[in-house]
Amino acid sequence: MPRVLIVAYGNPLRSDDGLAWRAGELLHGKFSADEVEILCLQQLGPELGESASRCECMIFVDAASGAGNPGEVQVREFSLGSGEATEAPRFCHALPPSAILGLSERLYGARPRAYCVTITGESFEHGESLSSPVTAALPRLIARIEELVQSCERTGRGQP
């Protein structure tokens, strides 16, 4: 398993909700396949707990709604000890990133570093086009993900 797992998720048929898939496409080929794996998914499922257990760092990429101005890029590091919910909701197929990390820890004893990188979306209507603010923010999102991958690789090799 590669050292870094990028999980880009959302619905590519719901305008800005498809930005993670677009980011995943832009990121393919930028990294060694031995170091970075990129998954593009509609939603996060419990099977990702095993994948999380086999990597050193995870980067979740998603569209955000109502959390800032359209086109705003946000990066947040997950910390399982922060009181963030890590339980999987009952009777639900889609899970939040914190639940994936919780499964990885409970089932496999693994605690990869994890980040959530988002762009605040403007339109989540049916369609395959991204809004102007999200399109304009994509290069910043890609640059932030590249920085995180480099940071994960440095710390994975024992460097600060």
C-alpha positions as a printed NumPy array, in Angstrom:
array([[  0.   ,   0.   ,   0.   ],
       [  1.331,   3.469,  -0.799],
       [  2.446,   5.712,   2.058],
       [ -0.267,   8.348,   1.326],
       [ -3.898,   7.629,   0.429],
       [ -5.91 ,  10.451,  -1.152],
       [ -9.663,   9.861,  -1.026],
       [-11.572,  12.251,  -3.288],
       [-15.292,  11.843,  -2.772],
       [-18.553,  13.397,  -3.847],
       [-21.128,  13.216,  -6.616],
       [-19.71 ,  14.288,  -9.998],
       [-23.275,  14.801, -11.277],
       [-24.093,  17.483,  -8.672],
       [-22.027,  20.456,  -9.904],
       [-19.567,  21.572,  -7.183],
       [-20.01 ,  18.297,  -5.3  ],
       [-17.915,  16.764,  -8.106],
       [-14.884,  18.945,  -7.393],
       [-13.05 ,  16.142,  -5.574],
       [-13.279,  13.935,  -8.655],
       [-11.88 ,  16.799, -10.752],
       [ -9.074,  17.249,  -8.216],
       [ -8.373,  13.505,  -8.321],
       [ -8.038,  13.667, -12.107],
       [ -5.647,  16.632, -11.841],
       [ -3.549,  14.852,  -9.203],
       [ -3.116,  11.602, -11.186],
       [  0.418,  11.376, -12.499],
       [  1.825,  13.99 , -10.101],
       [  3.097,  11.389,  -7.621],
       [  4.786,   8.012,  -7.709],
       [  2.207,   5.215,  -7.578],
       [  4.419,   3.557,  -4.959],
       [  4.046,   6.58 ,  -2.673],
       [  0.506,   7.889,  -3.325],
       [ -2.772,   6.179,  -4.205],
       [ -5.787,   8.235,  -5.291],
       [ -9.333,   6.915,  -4.94 ],
       [-12.35 ,   8.74 ,  -6.397],
       [-15.54 ,   7.621,  -4.655],
       [-19.187,   8.644,  -4.419],
       [-19.181,   8.193,  -0.632],
       [-17.035,   6.85 ,   2.178],
       [-17.78 ,   3.284,   3.248],
       [-16.561,   1.119,   6.14 ],
       [-14.19 ,  -0.826,   3.884],
       [-11.926,   2.25 ,   3.885],
       [-11.028,   1.432,   7.492],
       [ -8.734,  -1.333,   6.246],
       [ -7.192,   0.913,   3.577],
       [ -6.578,   3.562,   6.241],
       [ -4.796,   0.999,   8.396],
       [ -2.241,   0.334,   5.662],
       [ -1.121,   3.911,   4.977],
       [  0.795,   6.484,   6.985],
       [ -1.281,   9.477,   5.929],
       [ -4.764,  10.031,   4.478],
       [ -6.037,  13.098,   2.688],
       [ -9.807,  13.376,   2.275],
       [-10.93 ,  15.784,  -0.47 ],
       [-14.521,  17.003,  -0.583],
       [-16.801,  19.935,  -1.336],
       [-18.103,  21.898,   1.631],
       [-21.475,  23.597,   1.817],
       [-22.213,  26.62 ,   3.944],
       [-18.764,  26.632,   5.577],
       [-17.264,  29.851,   4.241],
       [-17.394,  31.779,   1.001],
       [-17.676,  29.904,  -2.314],
       [-14.199,  28.973,  -3.519],
       [-12.618,  29.087,  -0.056],
       [-10.019,  26.337,   0.451],
       [ -9.83 ,  24.868,   3.937],
       [ -7.417,  22.303,   5.384],
       [ -8.086,  20.587,   8.686],
       [ -6.033,  17.915,  10.402],
       [ -7.977,  15.186,  12.172],
       [ -7.09 ,  14.277,  15.715],
       [ -8.861,  11.255,  17.155],
       [ -8.281,  12.473,  20.698],
       [-10.057,  15.783,  20.044],
       [-13.525,  14.502,  20.921],
       [-14.507,  14.338,  17.251],
       [-17.095,  11.62 ,  16.65 ],
       [-15.407,   8.435,  15.461],
       [-18.37 ,   6.102,  15.731],
       [-20.012,   4.927,  12.542],
       [-23.682,   5.947,  12.434],
       [-26.   ,   2.977,  12.636],
       [-27.962,   1.978,   9.532],
       [-26.02 ,   4.258,   7.234],
       [-23.927,   3.402,   4.184],
       [-21.985,   6.685,   4.037],
       [-19.536,   7.57 ,   6.793],
       [-17.654,  10.727,   7.742],
       [-13.825,  10.656,   7.598],
       [-13.626,  10.56 ,  11.402],
       [-15.586,   7.276,  11.432],
       [-13.194,   5.761,   8.867],
       [-10.267,   6.713,  11.097],
       [-12.078,   5.329,  14.137],
       [-12.634,   1.996,  12.37 ],
       [ -8.975,   1.869,  11.394],
       [ -7.939,   2.352,  14.989],
       [-10.49 ,   0.017,  16.59 ],
       [-10.194,  -2.828,  14.087],
       [ -6.539,  -2.649,  13.085],
       [ -4.807,  -0.58 ,  15.766],
       [ -3.688,   1.943,  13.138],
       [ -3.748,   5.734,  13.466],
       [ -2.621,   7.335,  10.211],
       [ -2.234,  11.1  ,  10.098],
       [ -5.286,  12.466,   8.339],
       [ -6.383,  15.72 ,   6.75 ],
       [ -9.584,  17.002,   5.197],
       [ -9.143,  19.439,   2.314],
       [-12.262,  21.197,   1.077],
       [-13.459,  23.974,  -1.179],
       [-16.688,  25.68 ,  -0.23 ],
       [-19.101,  25.08 ,  -3.089],
       [-21.602,  27.475,  -4.59 ],
       [-23.9  ,  25.164,  -6.57 ],
       [-24.951,  21.61 ,  -5.776],
       [-27.633,  21.431,  -8.474],
       [-27.747,  18.666, -11.083],
       [-24.957,  19.13 , -13.596],
       [-21.345,  18.296, -14.332],
       [-19.905,  21.819, -14.427],
       [-18.179,  23.448, -11.488],
       [-19.124,  26.99 , -10.478],
       [-16.725,  29.833, -11.305],
       [-15.443,  30.278,  -7.71 ],
       [-14.73 ,  26.56 ,  -7.362],
       [-13.02 ,  26.357, -10.766],
       [-10.849,  29.339,  -9.842],
       [ -9.924,  27.719,  -6.498],
       [ -8.894,  24.325,  -7.925],
       [ -5.214,  25.296,  -8.468],
       [ -4.977,  26.4  ,  -4.798],
       [ -6.596,  23.13 ,  -3.691],
       [ -4.143,  21.069,  -5.775],
       [ -1.179,  23.064,  -4.39 ],
       [ -2.343,  22.483,  -0.792],
       [ -2.727,  18.748,  -1.413],
       [  0.758,  18.584,  -2.943],
       [  2.129,  20.351,   0.165],
       [  0.363,  17.869,   2.435],
       [  1.707,  14.888,   0.471],
       [  5.244,  16.277,   0.79 ],
       [  4.7  ,  16.863,   4.515],
       [  3.387,  13.312,   4.964],
       [  6.356,  11.898,   3.085],
       [  8.858,  13.896,   5.184],
       [  7.313,  12.865,   8.506],
       [  6.929,   9.281,   7.288],
       [ 10.682,   9.158,   6.818],
       [ 11.361,  10.452,  10.305],
       [ 11.84 ,  14.096,   9.317],
       [  9.931,  16.953,  11.016]])
